[in-house]
Amino acid sequence: MPFQAWLALVYLGVFSSFLCLTMQTVAQKYTPSSHVSLILSLEAVFAALLGVLLLSEVMTMRIIGGVLFIMLGIILVEMLGNKKWNSN
């Protein structure tokens, strides 16, 4: 394997895996779990949007539907979930 390929693998391993996951774990320590779960549920939405913007992927109706379902779920949890727990 060429040297540049090894450098790319090391870069991906160090920056994409180790540093990002470490920063995510540390940030989760100081963030309420309810916020963390909502933020992490948006990961697929960001991946779809960045795929369209950066990689010129096609935004299909299936992707749009998935994004809408995720956003609807987050909105419902934020609006209805708080009322349920705060009423006790």
Residue frames relative to the residue before (quaternion, step in Angstrom):
aa qw qx qy qz dx dy dz
M 1.0000 0.0000 0.0000 0.0000 0.00 0.00 0.00
P 0.5155 -0.6633 0.4451 0.3102 3.61 -0.93 0.89
F 0.6480 -0.5469 0.3796 0.3699 3.53 -1.23 0.58
Q 0.6416 0.5278 -0.3317 0.4469 3.62 0.98 -0.81
A 0.6185 0.5309 -0.3469 0.4641 3.59 1.07 -0.63
W 0.6379 0.5114 -0.3244 0.4757 3.59 1.01 -0.76
L 0.6367 0.5192 -0.3255 0.4681 3.58 1.00 -0.81
A 0.6450 0.5133 -0.3200 0.4670 3.58 0.97 -0.82
L 0.6493 0.5122 -0.3154 0.4654 3.61 0.98 -0.78
V 0.6523 0.4982 -0.3121 0.4784 3.57 0.97 -0.83
Y 0.6289 0.5330 -0.3253 0.4631 3.58 0.99 -0.85
L 0.6796 0.4821 -0.2913 0.4699 3.59 0.85 -0.95
G 0.6697 0.5086 -0.3036 0.4480 3.56 0.95 -0.83
V 0.7161 0.4460 -0.2573 0.4713 3.57 0.91 -0.90
F 0.7823 0.3625 -0.1998 0.4655 3.58 0.62 -1.08
S 0.7385 0.4223 -0.2551 0.4595 3.59 0.70 -1.01
S 0.7601 0.3684 -0.2135 0.4908 3.56 0.90 -0.81
F 0.7840 0.3874 -0.2141 0.4353 3.56 0.32 -1.25
L 0.7417 0.4212 -0.2558 0.4550 3.61 0.59 -1.08
C 0.6803 0.4895 -0.3081 0.4501 3.60 0.85 -0.89
L 0.6825 0.4710 -0.2985 0.4726 3.59 0.89 -0.85
T 0.6203 0.5300 -0.3406 0.4673 3.60 1.07 -0.66
M 0.6644 0.4886 -0.3035 0.4771 3.59 0.92 -0.90
Q 0.6381 0.5249 -0.3293 0.4570 3.59 1.00 -0.78
T 0.6640 0.5045 -0.3024 0.4617 3.58 0.93 -0.87
V 0.6558 0.4979 -0.3089 0.4760 3.58 0.95 -0.83
A 0.6619 0.5041 -0.3115 0.4591 3.60 0.95 -0.86
Q 0.6329 0.5400 -0.3327 0.4440 3.59 1.04 -0.75
K 0.5814 0.6004 -0.3604 0.4144 3.55 1.15 -0.60
Y 0.7684 0.3505 -0.1695 0.5079 3.59 1.08 -0.75
T 0.6529 0.4829 -0.3029 0.4988 3.60 1.28 0.13
P 0.5308 -0.6243 0.4527 0.3515 3.60 -0.95 0.75
S 0.5815 -0.6284 0.3930 0.3353 3.56 -1.00 0.83
S 0.6102 0.5503 -0.3625 0.4397 3.59 1.07 -0.59
H 0.6552 0.4879 -0.3098 0.4865 3.60 1.02 -0.72
V 0.6309 0.5389 -0.3353 0.4462 3.58 0.97 -0.82
S 0.6757 0.4940 -0.3111 0.4502 3.59 0.86 -0.89
L 0.6537 0.4982 -0.3226 0.4695 3.60 1.00 -0.69
I 0.6526 0.5090 -0.3157 0.4641 3.56 0.95 -0.84
L 0.6988 0.4656 -0.2808 0.4648 3.58 0.86 -0.91
S 0.6058 0.5444 -0.3720 0.4453 3.61 1.11 -0.44
L 0.6316 0.5272 -0.3287 0.4638 3.60 1.22 -0.31
E 0.4071 0.7397 -0.4603 0.2743 3.59 1.24 -0.08
A 0.6717 0.4901 -0.3006 0.4672 3.61 0.93 -0.84
V 0.6179 0.5384 -0.3407 0.4607 3.58 1.08 -0.69
F 0.6702 0.4825 -0.2967 0.4796 3.58 0.89 -0.91
A 0.6346 0.5298 -0.3339 0.4530 3.60 0.96 -0.77
A 0.6625 0.4973 -0.3058 0.4694 3.60 0.94 -0.85
L 0.6919 0.4792 -0.2878 0.4570 3.58 0.86 -0.94
L 0.6745 0.4745 -0.3037 0.4773 3.59 0.94 -0.79
G 0.5949 0.5541 -0.3611 0.4567 3.58 1.13 -0.58
V 0.6596 0.4867 -0.2999 0.4880 3.56 1.02 -0.78
L 0.7217 0.4630 -0.2580 0.4453 3.58 0.84 -0.97
L 0.7957 0.3443 -0.1659 0.4698 3.58 0.80 -0.99
L 0.7885 0.3173 -0.1529 0.5043 3.59 1.03 -0.74
S 0.4161 -0.7400 0.4341 0.3013 3.57 1.32 0.15
E 0.2575 0.7581 -0.5516 0.2339 3.57 0.97 0.83
V 0.5044 -0.6556 0.4761 0.2985 3.55 -1.21 0.54
M 0.3272 -0.7251 0.5756 0.1893 3.55 -0.94 0.97
T 0.1239 -0.8165 0.5629 0.0341 3.56 -0.26 1.28
M 0.6623 -0.4879 0.3807 0.4224 3.55 -1.30 0.19
R 0.6022 0.5625 -0.3524 0.4436 3.58 1.11 -0.62
I 0.6634 0.4853 -0.2970 0.4861 3.57 0.97 -0.85
I 0.6452 0.5133 -0.3226 0.4649 3.57 0.94 -0.86
G 0.6495 0.5174 -0.3130 0.4609 3.58 0.97 -0.84
G 0.6525 0.5149 -0.3106 0.4612 3.57 0.99 -0.82
V 0.6416 0.5137 -0.3132 0.4758 3.56 0.97 -0.86
L 0.6703 0.4988 -0.3046 0.4573 3.58 0.91 -0.88
F 0.6485 0.5090 -0.3249 0.4635 3.60 0.98 -0.78
I 0.6454 0.5077 -0.3238 0.4700 3.59 0.96 -0.79
M 0.6736 0.4875 -0.2999 0.4677 3.58 0.88 -0.92
L 0.6358 0.5220 -0.3253 0.4663 3.60 1.00 -0.80
G 0.6435 0.5227 -0.3180 0.4599 3.58 0.98 -0.81
I 0.6572 0.5020 -0.3082 0.4701 3.57 0.95 -0.84
I 0.6524 0.5089 -0.3158 0.4644 3.58 0.94 -0.86
L 0.6606 0.5064 -0.3113 0.4585 3.59 0.92 -0.87
V 0.6506 0.5085 -0.3199 0.4645 3.57 0.95 -0.83
E 0.6751 0.4950 -0.2993 0.4579 3.57 0.92 -0.86
M 0.7334 0.4268 -0.2463 0.4683 3.59 0.89 -0.88
L 0.7804 0.3423 -0.1828 0.4902 3.60 0.73 -1.02
G 0.6209 0.5758 -0.3460 0.4040 3.57 1.01 -0.72
N 0.6654 0.5062 -0.3069 0.4548 3.57 0.95 -0.82
K 0.6378 0.5290 -0.3295 0.4525 3.59 1.01 -0.76
K 0.6497 0.5304 -0.3206 0.4401 3.55 0.94 -0.86
W 0.7365 0.4214 -0.2440 0.4696 3.59 0.81 -0.97
N 0.6892 0.4891 -0.2944 0.4462 3.60 1.02 -0.67
S 0.6017 0.5835 -0.3701 0.4006 3.60 1.18 -0.36
N 0.6087 0.5705 -0.3574 0.4199 3.64 1.19 -0.35
